[in-house]
């Protein structure tokens, strides 16, 4: 005769407790130690993941969670600025031979514009998870740089090229995409 699962569960609850204290081990999710956990370079080459952490605050887990998200956001901002530098280098490598030396400097966004592009891209990051132990709170964020960072950079570059009576080609855009994928892969290998 087969015993229904609910009866087995009820019987287990009614059983006497084991002698001594019950120890429960909490294991952190894999992404706490590796932000790229589960990332598939072939399926999502332009998605970057980061983890931020903050000291757990007794009695204020909400603030610790916000602090951890802020740390992850900062890590994503640093990545976005590095990725913008990689994109800029790739654009210069491709377009420099076509432009006189005086016009090459106009291809680089000023630092304020680069910061704005990075901030706009990071604003589209989405939280993947949070986890805390008694000492540290962790937040895991993901940003699709192919949807957020690359289009913003290409639009900014197109404006600067238009001023020089130039435009990017499909091959230029493909090279920028490859440069971004390399930057993301390097970030995930850290």
Rosetta blueprint (number, residue, H / E / L):
1 X L
2 X L
3 X L
4 X L
5 X H
6 X H
7 X H
8 X H
9 X H
10 X H
11 X H
12 X H
13 X H
14 X H
15 X L
16 X L
17 X L
18 X L
19 X L
20 X L
21 X L
22 X L
23 X L
24 X L
25 X L
26 X L
27 X L
28 X L
29 X L
30 X H
31 X H
32 X H
33 X H
34 X L
35 X L
36 X L
37 X L
38 X L
39 X L
40 X L
41 X L
42 X L
43 X L
44 X L
45 X L
46 X L
47 X E
48 X E
49 X E
50 X E
51 X E
52 X E
53 X E
54 X E
55 X E
56 X L
57 X L
58 X L
59 X L
60 X L
61 X H
62 X H
63 X H
64 X H
65 X H
66 X H
67 X H
68 X H
69 X H
70 X H
71 X H
72 X H
73 X H
74 X H
75 X H
76 X H
77 X H
78 X H
79 X H
80 X H
81 X H
82 X H
83 X H
84 X H
85 X H
86 X H
87 X H
88 X H
89 X H
90 X H
91 X H
92 X H
93 X H
94 X H
95 X H
96 X H
97 X H
98 X H
99 X L
100 X L
101 X H
102 X H
103 X H
104 X H
105 X H
106 X H
107 X H
108 X L
109 X L
110 X L
111 X H
112 X H
113 X H
114 X H
115 X H
116 X H
117 X H
118 X H
119 X H
120 X H
121 X H
122 X H
123 X L
124 X L
125 X L
126 X E
127 X E
128 X E
129 X E
130 X E
131 X E
132 X E
133 X L
134 X L
135 X L
136 X E
137 X E
138 X E
139 X E
140 X E
141 X E
142 X E
143 X E
144 X E
145 X L
146 X L
147 X L
148 X L
149 X H
150 X H
151 X H
152 X H
153 X H
154 X H
155 X H
156 X H
157 X H
158 X H
159 X H
160 X H
161 X H
162 X H
163 X H
164 X L
165 X L
166 X L
167 X L
168 X L
169 X L
170 X H
171 X H
172 X H
173 X H
174 X H
175 X H
176 X H
177 X H
178 X H
179 X H
180 X H
181 X H
182 X H
183 X H
184 X H
185 X H
186 X H
187 X H
188 X H
189 X H
190 X L
